[in-house]
Amino acid sequence: MKKSGNLFKTTLRLNLDNAQDLEAWNNLMSADTRQPEYSSYSRTIVTAINDHFARLDHPELPFHETDRLRKIEATIRDAVADSLKAIPLMTSVMAQSSPMPAVNSEENVENEAAIEAFLDSF
């Protein structure tokens, strides 16, 4: 550790054979540098340290939305959207084997709006 003027310098060493260290490394590598709090390793580490101690001092504070949560939400949203897109394919295959009732186009618009609203809630 070295202090020079208003700068404090230290070295971060991660053992990539250690699961926690590897997870930290992967998080650093996947941080979105377009966001100010992740613009550099230093900014990311400062954000993490301050967030950690703020939650220790104030356990009632909610977790901050992180890149990791956004990635999970995007993955869920994409998976649900892909699954919903596959439904018409399944119904068209089923329609070949048994007659389906006529679909009201107004119902289609309402169903699509409901699906979009559901996906936007993530």
N, CA, C and O atoms as a GROMACS GRO file, in nm:
protein
  488
    1MET      N    1   0.084  -0.117   0.000
    1MET     CA    2   0.000   0.000   0.000
    1MET      C    3   0.089   0.123   0.000
    1MET      O    4   0.189   0.131   0.071
    2LYS      N    5   0.048   0.218  -0.081
    2LYS     CA    6   0.130   0.337  -0.094
    2LYS      C    7   0.038   0.457  -0.109
    2LYS      O    8  -0.056   0.455  -0.189
    3LYS      N    9   0.066   0.562  -0.033
    3LYS     CA   10  -0.012   0.685  -0.044
    3LYS      C   11   0.079   0.792  -0.101
    3LYS      O   12   0.188   0.818  -0.050
    4SER      N   13   0.031   0.855  -0.208
    4SER     CA   14   0.108   0.959  -0.273
    4SER      C   15   0.016   1.078  -0.295
    4SER      O   16  -0.071   1.074  -0.383
    5GLY      N   17   0.034   1.184  -0.216
    5GLY     CA   18  -0.056   1.299  -0.227
    5GLY      C   19  -0.198   1.256  -0.193
    5GLY      O   20  -0.222   1.202  -0.085
    6ASN      N   21  -0.289   1.279  -0.283
    6ASN     CA   22  -0.428   1.241  -0.263
    6ASN      C   23  -0.461   1.106  -0.327
    6ASN      O   24  -0.578   1.068  -0.332
    7LEU      N   25  -0.362   1.034  -0.374
    7LEU     CA   26  -0.385   0.902  -0.435
    7LEU      C   27  -0.337   0.792  -0.342
    7LEU      O   28  -0.228   0.801  -0.284
    8PHE      N   29  -0.416   0.691  -0.330
    8PHE     CA   30  -0.380   0.570  -0.254
    8PHE      C   31  -0.366   0.458  -0.356
    8PHE      O   32  -0.459   0.433  -0.432
    9LYS      N   33  -0.252   0.392  -0.358
    9LYS     CA   34  -0.228   0.286  -0.455
    9LYS      C   35  -0.212   0.154  -0.382
    9LYS      O   36  -0.147   0.146  -0.278
   10THR      N   37  -0.272   0.051  -0.438
   10THR     CA   38  -0.259  -0.084  -0.384
   10THR      C   39  -0.269  -0.181  -0.500
   10THR      O   40  -0.304  -0.143  -0.612
   11THR      N   41  -0.240  -0.305  -0.474
   11THR     CA   42  -0.249  -0.408  -0.577
   11THR      C   43  -0.360  -0.504  -0.541
   11THR      O   44  -0.371  -0.548  -0.426
   12LEU      N   45  -0.439  -0.537  -0.638
   12LEU     CA   46  -0.544  -0.638  -0.619
   12LEU      C   47  -0.491  -0.768  -0.680
   12LEU      O   48  -0.463  -0.775  -0.799
   13ARG      N   49  -0.479  -0.870  -0.596
   13ARG     CA   50  -0.433  -0.999  -0.646
   13ARG      C   51  -0.546  -1.098  -0.629
   13ARG      O   52  -0.602  -1.113  -0.520
   14LEU      N   53  -0.579  -1.166  -0.737
   14LEU     CA   54  -0.686  -1.265  -0.735
   14LEU      C   55  -0.628  -1.401  -0.770
   14LEU      O   56  -0.553  -1.416  -0.867
   15ASN      N   57  -0.662  -1.501  -0.690
   15ASN     CA   58  -0.622  -1.639  -0.716
   15ASN      C   59  -0.735  -1.702  -0.797
   15ASN      O   60  -0.840  -1.735  -0.742
   16LEU      N   61  -0.715  -1.720  -0.927
   16LEU     CA   62  -0.821  -1.769  -1.014
   16LEU      C   63  -0.852  -1.917  -0.992
   16LEU      O   64  -0.941  -1.972  -1.057
   17ASP      N   65  -0.780  -1.982  -0.901
   17ASP     CA   66  -0.814  -2.119  -0.862
   17ASP      C   67  -0.916  -2.117  -0.747
   17ASP      O   68  -0.975  -2.220  -0.713
   18ASN      N   69  -0.935  -1.999  -0.688
   18ASN     CA   70  -1.032  -1.981  -0.579
   18ASN      C   71  -1.164  -1.935  -0.641
   18ASN      O   72  -1.167  -1.839  -0.718
   19ALA      N   73  -1.274  -2.004  -0.607
   19ALA     CA   74  -1.404  -1.976  -0.669
   19ALA      C   75  -1.449  -1.831  -0.649
   19ALA      O   76  -1.498  -1.769  -0.743
   20GLN      N   77  -1.432  -1.777  -0.528
   20GLN     CA   78  -1.474  -1.638  -0.504
   20GLN      C   79  -1.389  -1.539  -0.583
   20GLN      O   80  -1.441  -1.443  -0.639
   21ASP      N   81  -1.258  -1.563  -0.588
   21ASP     CA   82  -1.169  -1.476  -0.664
   21ASP      C   83  -1.203  -1.483  -0.813
   21ASP      O   84  -1.205  -1.381  -0.882
   22LEU      N   85  -1.230  -1.603  -0.861
   22LEU     CA   86  -1.266  -1.620  -1.002
   22LEU      C   87  -1.396  -1.547  -1.034
   22LEU      O   88  -1.409  -1.485  -1.139
   23GLU      N   89  -1.493  -1.556  -0.943
   23GLU     CA   90  -1.620  -1.486  -0.963
   23GLU      C   91  -1.596  -1.334  -0.968
   23GLU      O   92  -1.654  -1.264  -1.051
   24ALA      N   93  -1.510  -1.284  -0.878
   24ALA     CA   94  -1.477  -1.140  -0.878
   24ALA      C   95  -1.411  -1.102  -1.010
   24ALA      O   96  -1.445  -0.998  -1.068
   25TRP      N   97  -1.319  -1.184  -1.057
   25TRP     CA   98  -1.252  -1.158  -1.185
   25TRP      C   99  -1.353  -1.154  -1.300
   25TRP      O  100  -1.350  -1.063  -1.383
   26ASN      N  101  -1.442  -1.252  -1.303
   26ASN     CA  102  -1.544  -1.256  -1.409
   26ASN      C  103  -1.634  -1.133  -1.402
   26ASN      O  104  -1.673  -1.078  -1.506
   27ASN      N  105  -1.669  -1.091  -1.282
   27ASN     CA  106  -1.751  -0.971  -1.267
   27ASN      C  107  -1.677  -0.847  -1.317
   27ASN      O  108  -1.736  -0.762  -1.384
   28LEU      N  109  -1.549  -0.835  -1.284
   28LEU     CA  110  -1.471  -0.722  -1.334
   28LEU      C  111  -1.463  -0.723  -1.486
   28LEU      O  112  -1.472  -0.617  -1.550
   29MET      N  113  -1.448  -0.840  -1.544
   29MET     CA  114  -1.434  -0.851  -1.689
   29MET      C  115  -1.565  -0.823  -1.762
   29MET      O  116  -1.565  -0.780  -1.877
   30SER      N  117  -1.678  -0.848  -1.695
   30SER     CA  118  -1.807  -0.830  -1.762
   30SER      C  119  -1.873  -0.697  -1.729
   30SER      O  120  -1.983  -0.669  -1.777
   31ALA      N  121  -1.808  -0.615  -1.647
   31ALA     CA  122  -1.867  -0.486  -1.609
   31ALA      C  123  -1.882  -0.398  -1.733
   31ALA      O  124  -1.792  -0.391  -1.817
   32ASP      N  125  -1.995  -0.331  -1.743
   32ASP     CA  126  -2.024  -0.242  -1.855
   32ASP      C  127  -1.953  -0.109  -1.832
   32ASP      O  128  -1.998  -0.027  -1.752
   33THR      N  129  -1.841  -0.088  -1.901
   33THR     CA  130  -1.759   0.031  -1.879
   33THR      C  131  -1.825   0.159  -1.928
   33THR      O  132  -1.773   0.268  -1.904
   34ARG      N  133  -1.940   0.148  -1.995
   34ARG     CA  134  -2.013   0.269  -2.036
   34ARG      C  135  -2.087   0.332  -1.918
   34ARG      O  136  -2.134   0.446  -1.926
   35GLN      N  137  -2.098   0.257  -1.809
   35GLN     CA  138  -2.164   0.310  -1.689
   35GLN      C  139  -2.057   0.368  -1.597
   35GLN      O  140  -1.955   0.304  -1.573
   36PRO      N  141  -2.081   0.489  -1.546
   36PRO     CA  142  -1.976   0.557  -1.467
   36PRO      C  143  -1.922   0.473  -1.352
   36PRO      O  144  -1.802   0.476  -1.325
   37GLU      N  145  -2.010   0.399  -1.282
   37GLU     CA  146  -1.962   0.323  -1.166
   37GLU      C  147  -1.876   0.203  -1.205
   37GLU      O  148  -1.813   0.142  -1.118
   38TYR      N  149  -1.872   0.169  -1.336
   38TYR     CA  150  -1.789   0.057  -1.383
   38TYR      C  151  -1.689   0.103  -1.488
   38TYR      O  152  -1.640   0.021  -1.567
   39SER      N  153  -1.657   0.233  -1.492
   39SER     CA  154  -1.572   0.287  -1.598
   39SER      C  155  -1.427   0.238  -1.589
   39SER      O  156  -1.352   0.248  -1.686
   40SER      N  157  -1.387   0.186  -1.475
   40SER     CA  158  -1.252   0.133  -1.458
   40SER      C  159  -1.256   0.030  -1.345
   40SER      O  160  -1.354   0.020  -1.272
   41TYR      N  161  -1.147  -0.045  -1.332
   41TYR     CA  162  -1.139  -0.139  -1.219
   41TYR      C  163  -1.152  -0.063  -1.087
   41TYR      O  164  -1.222  -0.105  -0.996
   42SER      N  165  -1.082   0.051  -1.080
   42SER     CA  166  -1.086   0.129  -0.956
   42SER      C  167  -1.228   0.174  -0.923
   42SER      O  168  -1.273   0.159  -0.809
   43ARG      N  169  -1.300   0.230  -1.023
   43ARG     CA  170  -1.438   0.274  -1.000
   43ARG      C  171  -1.526   0.157  -0.958
   43ARG      O  172  -1.610   0.172  -0.868
   44THR      N  173  -1.509   0.042  -1.021
   44THR     CA  174  -1.589  -0.076  -0.988
   44THR      C  175  -1.562  -0.121  -0.845
   44THR      O  176  -1.655  -0.150  -0.771
   45ILE      N  177  -1.437  -0.125  -0.808
   45ILE     CA  178  -1.399  -0.170  -0.674
   45ILE      C  179  -1.447  -0.069  -0.568
   45ILE      O  180  -1.497  -0.108  -0.463
   46VAL      N  181  -1.432   0.061  -0.596
   46VAL     CA  182  -1.479   0.164  -0.504
   46VAL      C  183  -1.630   0.152  -0.485
   46VAL      O  184  -1.680   0.158  -0.373
   47THR      N  185  -1.704   0.134  -0.596
   47THR     CA  186  -1.850   0.119  -0.589
   47THR      C  187  -1.886  -0.002  -0.504
   47THR      O  188  -1.975   0.006  -0.419
   48ALA      N  189  -1.817  -0.115  -0.526
   48ALA     CA  190  -1.847  -0.238  -0.451
   48ALA      C  191  -1.816  -0.222  -0.302
   48ALA      O  192  -1.895  -0.264  -0.218
   49ILE      N  193  -1.703  -0.162  -0.271
   49ILE     CA  194  -1.666  -0.143  -0.130
   49ILE      C  195  -1.766  -0.052  -0.060
   49ILE      O  196  -1.814  -0.084   0.049
   50ASN      N  197  -1.798   0.060  -0.122
   50ASN     CA  198  -1.892   0.154  -0.060
   50ASN      C  199  -2.031   0.093  -0.045
   50ASN      O  200  -2.096   0.113   0.057
   51ASP      N  201  -2.076   0.019  -0.146
   51ASP     CA  202  -2.206  -0.046  -0.139
   51ASP      C  203  -2.207  -0.150  -0.026
   51ASP      O  204  -2.304  -0.160   0.049
   52HIS      N  205  -2.100  -0.227  -0.016
   52HIS     CA  206  -2.090  -0.331   0.087
   52HIS      C  207  -2.101  -0.269   0.227
   52HIS      O  208  -2.180  -0.316   0.309
   53PHE      N  209  -2.023  -0.166   0.253
   53PHE     CA  210  -2.025  -0.107   0.387
   53PHE      C  211  -2.154  -0.028   0.413
   53PHE      O  212  -2.199  -0.022   0.528
   54ALA      N  213  -2.213   0.030   0.311
   54ALA     CA  214  -2.340   0.099   0.329
   54ALA      C  215  -2.448  -0.001   0.372
   54ALA      O  216  -2.531   0.030   0.458
   55ARG      N  217  -2.445  -0.121   0.312
   55ARG     CA  218  -2.544  -0.222   0.350
   55ARG      C  219  -2.516  -0.278   0.489
   55ARG      O  220  -2.609  -0.317   0.559
   56LEU      N  221  -2.390  -0.284   0.530
   56LEU     CA  222  -2.359  -0.328   0.666
   56LEU      C  223  -2.410  -0.225   0.767
   56LEU      O  224  -2.467  -0.261   0.871
   57ASP      N  225  -2.389  -0.098   0.736
   57ASP     CA  226  -2.432   0.009   0.826
   57ASP      C  227  -2.583   0.030   0.823
   57ASP      O  228  -2.642   0.071   0.923
   58HIS      N  229  -2.645   0.002   0.710
   58HIS     CA  230  -2.789   0.023   0.691
   58HIS      C  231  -2.850  -0.098   0.621
   58HIS      O  232  -2.875  -0.094   0.501
   59PRO      N  233  -2.874  -0.207   0.695
   59PRO     CA  234  -2.924  -0.330   0.632
   59PRO      C  235  -3.062  -0.313   0.567
   59PRO      O  236  -3.103  -0.398   0.487
   60GLU      N  237  -3.132  -0.206   0.599
   60GLU     CA  238  -3.263  -0.184   0.539
   60GLU      C  239  -3.253  -0.133   0.395
   60GLU      O  240  -3.352  -0.134   0.323
   61LEU      N  241  -3.133  -0.088   0.354
   61LEU     CA  242  -3.117  -0.037   0.218
   61LEU      C  243  -3.131  -0.150   0.116
   61LEU      O  244  -3.081  -0.260   0.139
   62PRO      N  245  -3.199  -0.124   0.006
   62PRO     CA  246  -3.211  -0.228  -0.098
   62PRO      C  247  -3.079  -0.244  -0.172
   62PRO      O  248  -2.996  -0.154  -0.172
   63PHE      N  249  -3.062  -0.359  -0.235
   63PHE     CA  250  -2.945  -0.380  -0.320
   63PHE      C  251  -2.958  -0.290  -0.442
   63PHE      O  252  -3.067  -0.267  -0.493
   64HIS      N  253  -2.845  -0.238  -0.486
   64HIS     CA  254  -2.845  -0.157  -0.607
   64HIS      C  255  -2.862  -0.249  -0.728
   64HIS      O  256  -2.818  -0.364  -0.727
   65GLU      N  257  -2.928  -0.198  -0.831
   65GLU     CA  258  -2.942  -0.276  -0.954
   65GLU      C  259  -2.804  -0.287  -1.016
   65GLU      O  260  -2.734  -0.186  -1.032
   66THR      N  261  -2.765  -0.406  -1.050
   66THR     CA  262  -2.632  -0.428  -1.104
   66THR      C  263  -2.640  -0.484  -1.244
   66THR      O  264  -2.746  -0.525  -1.290
   67ASP      N  265  -2.525  -0.485  -1.310
   67ASP     CA  266  -2.517  -0.546  -1.442
   67ASP      C  267  -2.564  -0.691  -1.438
   67ASP      O  268  -2.632  -0.739  -1.528
   68ARG      N  269  -2.526  -0.759  -1.332
   68ARG     CA  270  -2.561  -0.900  -1.320
   68ARG      C  271  -2.714  -0.919  -1.320
   68ARG      O  272  -2.765  -1.009  -1.388
   69LEU      N  273  -2.785  -0.835  -1.245
   69LEU     CA  274  -2.931  -0.844  -1.242
   69LEU      C  275  -2.989  -0.811  -1.380
   69LEU      O  276  -3.083  -0.878  -1.425
   70ARG      N  277  -2.934  -0.710  -1.446
   70ARG     CA  278  -2.984  -0.676  -1.579
   70ARG      C  279  -2.962  -0.790  -1.677
   70ARG      O  280  -3.046  -0.815  -1.763
   71LYS      N  281  -2.849  -0.859  -1.666
   71LYS     CA  282  -2.822  -0.972  -1.755
   71LYS      C  283  -2.919  -1.086  -1.728
   71LYS      O  284  -2.967  -1.150  -1.822
   72ILE      N  285  -2.948  -1.111  -1.601
   72ILE     CA  286  -3.045  -1.216  -1.566
   72ILE      C  287  -3.182  -1.179  -1.621
   72ILE      O  288  -3.250  -1.264  -1.679
   73GLU      N  289  -3.223  -1.053  -1.602
   73GLU     CA  290  -3.353  -1.009  -1.654
   73GLU      C  291  -3.358  -1.023  -1.805
   73GLU      O  292  -3.458  -1.069  -1.859
   74ALA      N  293  -3.252  -0.983  -1.873
   74ALA     CA  294  -3.249  -0.992  -2.019
   74ALA      C  295  -3.256  -1.138  -2.065
   74ALA      O  296  -3.324  -1.169  -2.163
   75THR      N  297  -3.187  -1.226  -1.994
   75THR     CA  298  -3.191  -1.368  -2.027
   75THR      C  299  -3.331  -1.424  -2.010
   75THR      O  300  -3.380  -1.497  -2.096
   76ILE      N  301  -3.395  -1.389  -1.900
   76ILE     CA  302  -3.532  -1.435  -1.875
   76ILE      C  303  -3.625  -1.379  -1.982
   76ILE      O  304  -3.707  -1.452  -2.038
   77ARG      N  305  -3.614  -1.248  -2.009
   77ARG     CA  306  -3.700  -1.184  -2.108
   77ARG      C  307  -3.683  -1.251  -2.245
   77ARG      O  308  -3.781  -1.280  -2.314
   78ASP      N  309  -3.557  -1.276  -2.285
   78ASP     CA  310  -3.532  -1.340  -2.414
   78ASP      C  311  -3.586  -1.482  -2.419
   78ASP      O  312  -3.644  -1.524  -2.520
   79ALA      N  313  -3.569  -1.556  -2.310
   79ALA     CA  314  -3.619  -1.694  -2.307
   79ALA      C  315  -3.771  -1.698  -2.315
   79ALA      O  316  -3.828  -1.780  -2.387
   80VAL      N  317  -3.837  -1.609  -2.241
   80VAL     CA  318  -3.983  -1.604  -2.246
   80VAL      C  319  -4.030  -1.562  -2.385
   80VAL      O  320  -4.123  -1.620  -2.440
   81ALA      N  321  -3.965  -1.460  -2.441
   81ALA     CA  322  -4.003  -1.414  -2.575
   81ALA      C  323  -3.985  -1.525  -2.678
   81ALA      O  324  -4.072  -1.545  -2.762
   82ASP      N  325  -3.874  -1.596  -2.671
   82ASP     CA  326  -3.851  -1.708  -2.764
   82ASP      C  327  -3.956  -1.816  -2.747
   82ASP      O  328  -4.005  -1.872  -2.845
   83SER      N  329  -3.990  -1.845  -2.622
   83SER     CA  330  -4.092  -1.947  -2.596
   83SER      C  331  -4.228  -1.904  -2.650
   83SER      O  332  -4.300  -1.984  -2.709
   84LEU      N  333  -4.261  -1.777  -2.631
   84LEU     CA  334  -4.390  -1.727  -2.679
   84LEU      C  335  -4.394  -1.722  -2.831
   84LEU      O  336  -4.500  -1.743  -2.891
   85LYS      N  337  -4.281  -1.693  -2.893
   85LYS     CA  338  -4.276  -1.692  -3.040
   85LYS      C  339  -4.298  -1.832  -3.096
   85LYS      O  340  -4.349  -1.846  -3.207
   86ALA      N  341  -4.260  -1.935  -3.021
   86ALA     CA  342  -4.274  -2.073  -3.067
   86ALA      C  343  -4.419  -2.120  -3.060
   86ALA      O  344  -4.455  -2.218  -3.124
   87ILE      N  345  -4.502  -2.053  -2.982
   87ILE     CA  346  -4.641  -2.097  -2.965
   87ILE      C  347  -4.717  -2.100  -3.097
   87ILE      O  348  -4.782  -2.201  -3.124
   88PRO      N  349  -4.713  -1.997  -3.182
   88PRO     CA  350  -4.786  -2.006  -3.309
   88PRO      C  351  -4.739  -2.124  -3.394
   88PRO      O  352  -4.820  -2.183  -3.466
   89LEU      N  353  -4.611  -2.157  -3.388
   89LEU     CA  354  -4.562  -2.271  -3.464
   89LEU      C  355  -4.627  -2.400  -3.414
   89LEU      O  356  -4.666  -2.485  -3.493
   90MET      N  357  -4.637  -2.413  -3.283
   90MET     CA  358  -4.699  -2.533  -3.227
   90MET      C  359  -4.847  -2.539  -3.262
   90MET      O  360  -4.899  -2.646  -3.293
   91THR      N  361  -4.916  -2.426  -3.258
   91THR     CA  362  -5.058  -2.427  -3.289
   91THR      C  363  -5.081  -2.456  -3.436
   91THR      O  364  -5.180  -2.520  -3.471
   92SER      N  365  -4.991  -2.410  -3.524
   92SER     CA  366  -5.010  -2.440  -3.666
   92SER      C  367  -4.987  -2.588  -3.693
   92SER      O  368  -5.053  -2.645  -3.779
   93VAL      N  369  -4.895  -2.650  -3.620
   93VAL     CA  370  -4.876  -2.795  -3.634
   93VAL      C  371  -4.998  -2.868  -3.583
   93VAL      O  372  -5.043  -2.965  -3.643
   94MET      N  373  -5.053  -2.821  -3.470
   94MET     CA  374  -5.172  -2.883  -3.415
   94MET      C  375  -5.292  -2.862  -3.508
   94MET      O  376  -5.378  -2.949  -3.518
   95ALA      N  377  -5.298  -2.748  -3.576
   95ALA     CA  378  -5.410  -2.718  -3.665
   95ALA      C  379  -5.414  -2.815  -3.781
   95ALA      O  380  -5.521  -2.844  -3.834
   96GLN      N  381  -5.300  -2.865  -3.821
   96GLN     CA  382  -5.296  -2.961  -3.931
   96GLN      C  383  -5.359  -3.093  -3.889
   96GLN      O  384  -5.416  -3.163  -3.973
   97SER      N  385  -5.350  -3.126  -3.762
   97SER     CA  386  -5.404  -3.254  -3.716
   97SER      C  387  -5.548  -3.244  -3.669
   97SER      O  388  -5.621  -3.342  -3.675
   98SER      N  389  -5.590  -3.126  -3.620
   98SER     CA  390  -5.728  -3.110  -3.577
   98SER      C  391  -5.772  -2.967  -3.604
   98SER      O  392  -5.693  -2.874  -3.591
   99PRO      N  393  -5.897  -2.949  -3.643
   99PRO     CA  394  -5.943  -2.813  -3.673
   99PRO      C  395  -5.944  -2.725  -3.549
   99PRO      O  396  -5.983  -2.769  -3.440
  100MET      N  397  -5.899  -2.599  -3.567
  100MET     CA  398  -5.897  -2.502  -3.458
  100MET      C  399  -6.006  -2.400  -3.483
  100MET      O  400  -6.038  -2.370  -3.598
  101PRO      N  401  -6.064  -2.346  -3.378
  101PRO     CA  402  -6.165  -2.242  -3.398
  101PRO      C  403  -6.101  -2.117  -3.456
  101PRO      O  404  -5.982  -2.093  -3.436
  102ALA      N  405  -6.179  -2.038  -3.529
  102ALA     CA  406  -6.129  -1.914  -3.588
  102ALA      C  407  -6.085  -1.820  -3.477
  102ALA      O  408  -6.148  -1.813  -3.371
  103VAL      N  409  -5.976  -1.747  -3.501
  103VAL     CA  410  -5.922  -1.655  -3.402
  103VAL      C  411  -5.963  -1.514  -3.438
  103VAL      O  412  -5.945  -1.470  -3.552
  104ASN      N  413  -6.018  -1.445  -3.342
  104ASN     CA  414  -6.059  -1.306  -3.360
  104ASN      C  415  -5.934  -1.219  -3.361
  104ASN      O  416  -5.853  -1.227  -3.268
  105SER      N  417  -5.915  -1.137  -3.463
  105SER     CA  418  -5.792  -1.056  -3.472
  105SER      C  419  -5.784  -0.955  -3.358
  105SER      O  420  -5.674  -0.917  -3.318
  106GLU      N  421  -5.898  -0.909  -3.305
  106GLU     CA  422  -5.896  -0.820  -3.189
  106GLU      C  423  -5.836  -0.891  -3.068
  106GLU      O  424  -5.762  -0.831  -2.990
  107GLU      N  425  -5.869  -1.019  -3.052
  107GLU     CA  426  -5.812  -1.097  -2.942
  107GLU      C  427  -5.661  -1.109  -2.960
  107GLU      O  428  -5.586  -1.101  -2.863
  108ASN      N  429  -5.616  -1.129  -3.084
  108ASN     CA  430  -5.472  -1.137  -3.111
  108ASN      C  431  -5.401  -1.010  -3.066
  108ASN      O  432  -5.297  -1.017  -3.001
  109VAL      N  433  -5.457  -0.894  -3.100
  109VAL     CA  434  -5.397  -0.767  -3.062
  109VAL      C  435  -5.393  -0.753  -2.911
  109VAL      O  436  -5.292  -0.709  -2.856
  110GLU      N  437  -5.502  -0.791  -2.843
  110GLU     CA  438  -5.505  -0.784  -2.697
  110GLU      C  439  -5.404  -0.880  -2.636
  110GLU      O  440  -5.335  -0.845  -2.540
  111ASN      N  441  -5.395  -1.002  -2.691
  111ASN     CA  442  -5.299  -1.100  -2.640
  111ASN      C  443  -5.156  -1.051  -2.659
  111ASN      O  444  -5.073  -1.063  -2.568
  112GLU      N  445  -5.126  -0.996  -2.776
  112GLU     CA  446  -4.991  -0.945  -2.800
  112GLU      C  447  -4.958  -0.830  -2.706
  112GLU      O  448  -4.846  -0.820  -2.656
  113ALA      N  449  -5.056  -0.743  -2.682
  113ALA     CA  450  -5.035  -0.631  -2.589
  113ALA      C  451  -5.009  -0.683  -2.448
  113ALA      O  452  -4.923  -0.631  -2.376
  114ALA      N  453  -5.083  -0.787  -2.407
  114ALA     CA  454  -5.063  -0.845  -2.274
  114ALA      C  455  -4.925  -0.909  -2.264
  114ALA      O  456  -4.858  -0.898  -2.161
  115ILE      N  457  -4.882  -0.975  -2.370
  115ILE     CA  458  -4.749  -1.039  -2.371
  115ILE      C  459  -4.641  -0.933  -2.362
  115ILE      O  460  -4.546  -0.946  -2.284
  116GLU      N  461  -4.654  -0.826  -2.442
  116GLU     CA  462  -4.557  -0.717  -2.438
  116GLU      C  463  -4.551  -0.653  -2.299
  116GLU      O  464  -4.443  -0.625  -2.248
  117ALA      N  465  -4.667  -0.630  -2.239
  117ALA     CA  466  -4.670  -0.570  -2.104
  117ALA      C  467  -4.601  -0.660  -2.003
  117ALA      O  468  -4.529  -0.613  -1.915
  118PHE      N  469  -4.624  -0.792  -2.016
  118PHE     CA  470  -4.561  -0.889  -1.926
  118PHE      C  471  -4.410  -0.884  -1.942
  118PHE      O  472  -4.337  -0.879  -1.843
  119LEU      N  473  -4.361  -0.884  -2.068
  119LEU     CA  474  -4.217  -0.882  -2.092
  119LEU      C  475  -4.154  -0.751  -2.046
  119LEU      O  476  -4.040  -0.751  -1.999
  120ASP      N  477  -4.227  -0.640  -2.058
  120ASP     CA  478  -4.174  -0.512  -2.013
  120ASP      C  479  -4.162  -0.502  -1.863
  120ASP      O  480  -4.090  -0.416  -1.812
  121SER      N  481  -4.232  -0.590  -1.790
  121SER     CA  482  -4.227  -0.584  -1.644
  121SER      C  483  -4.095  -0.636  -1.588
  121SER      O  484  -4.069  -0.620  -1.469
  122PHE      N  485  -4.011  -0.697  -1.672
  122PHE     CA  486  -3.881  -0.744  -1.625
  122PHE      C  487  -3.782  -0.635  -1.626
  122PHE      O  488  -3.667  -0.657  -1.589
   0.00000   0.00000   0.00000
